[in-house]
């Protein structure tokens, strides 16, 4: 089965412009997320979330709060009959230029270590930002741009996505058709 990497904010849940999702109460699933993850779970194995979370580096939230948000997200996925197999996050500030922050590929390499069955040539990445498309391009993944409440600059990027959808749900309907 092919693998799927997903960005979180703007793909799985709605972005909070100018803020961070710091608690389950502020996590708003993107429209159709529950059905999308159920459908995608039948097509992809594993499903992995890779997310930049510099709110931790800024001191606006801590790793325990992030874990609570992710547990809530996993609960929504599981209740819908779907699954997320792993979550990798980068807590560092953008200015730190770490190797795990997308578009760097550190989170992908961690996932490839943990899931050696992943074949990069049969892997997809769905994201809503240029950094997601660059991350996917560097790894040789198929690039799926989610327009939802996206980084408009990503569509005008020099790295062109292979597919463009308005939502993760629209991608899930396409891939299962």
N, C-alpha and C positions, 0 to 999 in steps of 0.2 A: 504494500500500500504506500502511496505517497505520503510525505509528511507536510504539515502545515504550520507555519510560524505566523503569529498574529501580534500586531501592535495592540496596545490596550486602549489608551485614551483616544477617542475619536473613531474607534473601530468597534470595540466591545462595549464601551460606555461612552456617554456624551462627555465632551470636553467641558471644563469649567473655565471659560475665558478669564485669564488673569489670576487663576487660583489652581489649587491641586485637590484631587479627591483624597481627603484625609480621614474619612470614616465611612462605614457602610451607609450611613444616612445620606451622604453626599454622592454615593455611587448610583448613577442613573443609567441603567442598561440602555444601549442604543436600541431604537425601534427594531423589533424582530430578532434581537440577539438570542433569546431562548430557543426559538425555532431554528435559527441559523446554526447554532452550536449542535443541536440535535441532528440536523441534516449533515453537517460537516463531519460529525463523529462516525458516520457510516462510510465516509469516503477516505478520511485521512487518519493515519496512525504513525506517529504520535501527533497530537496538537499541542503546540508550545507557544506560550506568551513570552514575548521579549519587549520590555518596556523601560524607557528612561524615566527615572523618578528622582529628579534633582531637588524636589521638595525636601527630601531627607538631607541632602548636602547643604541646603539653605537653612536647615533647622526648623522648618515649618511643620514637620511631622517626623515620626521615628519609625524604625523598622517594625515595631509591634503594631502600630497603626496600619502600616502597609499590609502586614499579614492579615489583620482583621478585614481590610477591604478585599484582599484576595480570597480569603475564606468565604466571604459573602458572595463574591463573583462565582467561585467554584460551586457554591450551594445553588445558585441560580442555574448554572449549567447542568448540574446533576439532577435537579428537580425537573428539568425539561427533557431528561433522557440523553443528555450530551455529556461530554467530558473535556477537560483540559488536563493534559498529562504532566505538564511542568510549567513553572513560571520562573523566568530569569529577569532580574531587574538590575539597573545601574543606578546607584544612589549618588553618584558623583556629579559635581557641578560641570557644566559645559566647558568652562575655562580650564578645567583640570586636564583636558585632552586624554582621558583614560582610554584603555583599550576595550572596555566593555560598553561604553556609551555609543549607541547607534549614531552615526553610520559605521563606526568601527565594528568589527565582527566578533569581539570577545564573547558575547552571549551565545552566538551561533556555535562557536568552537566548544563552549561548555556543554551545550546541548548535544553536539556530535560526540563528545566523550561519554555523556550519560546515555545516549541512544545511538550506539554504533551501527544500528541497522539503517539509519537515515542515509539515503543517497541524495546528495545535493542536486543532482540532475533531475530528480523526481520529487523536488520540494518546492512548495509555494510559500510566498510571503505576502500577507495582506496588511497594508498600512495606509495611513492618510497623510504622510509627510514625505518630503524629499529625502529625509534621512532614512526612511524605511525603504524607499526604492533604491537608494545607494547601497544600503546594507544588503539587500537582496541581490543587487547586481554584482557586488563584490564576491558573494558566495555562489553565484551561478543559479540562484533560485528563480522561479517564475515570479514576476512582479505583478501584484494585484493592487491597484490604487482604489481606495475607498474614498469617495467624494464627501459623504455625509456632512460633517462640519470640519472639513479638512483645511490643510495648509494649501491655499490656492496656488502658491508658487510651485508646488510639486508637479502640477500638471504641465507647467511650462518649463520644467527641468530638462537638462540635456539627457538625463536618463529617462527614457520613455517606458512606462509600464506596459506589460503584455496585455493587460485587461484593465478596464475602468468600470466601476460599479458605483451606484449611489449609496449602497449599504452592504454590510456583511451578509445580510439576509438575501439581497439580490445576487451576490456571488454564490451563496449556498444554493439558491434555486437554479442558477446557471450550471453549476458543477454537478448537480444531481439530476439534471434533465436528461 
